[in-house]
Amino acid sequence: MVEVTKKESESLASLLRRFNRKVQQSGVLVEARKARFYEPPRSKKQIRESAKRRAQIVKEKEYLRKIGKLPTFDRNMYQK
């Protein structure tokens, strides 16, 4: 826990600046972000299954494009 006490005749802005510096140096925010965005490690089986699933989706989309059920994607149509 980071704690900062106000010094005599210290402005609120400088107190806040000092607090922010202490928080940055302590690494509290880095640890909080690591905990927030933590993803548990996946097994090899899960990785393989998700790769198969993605490949199947790509295959299905390509088939739908070939038979005309899905419009072809053109990167230039979104650029102006």
JOKA-V745560 format. One record per residue. OMEGA is omega in whole degrees, -180 to 180 (999 if undefined). Layout:
BEGIN
OMEGA
OMEGA
END
This chain:
BEGIN
180
-179
180
177
-178
177
180
180
177
-180
179
-180
-179
176
179
178
179
178
180
179
179
180
179
-178
-177
180
-179
-178
180
179
180
179
178
-180
-177
-175
-179
173
-180
-179
-179
179
179
180
179
180
179
-179
180
177
177
-180
179
179
180
179
179
-180
180
179
179
178
180
177
-178
-179
174
180
-178
-180
178
-178
178
-178
-176
-178
179
-180
180
999
END
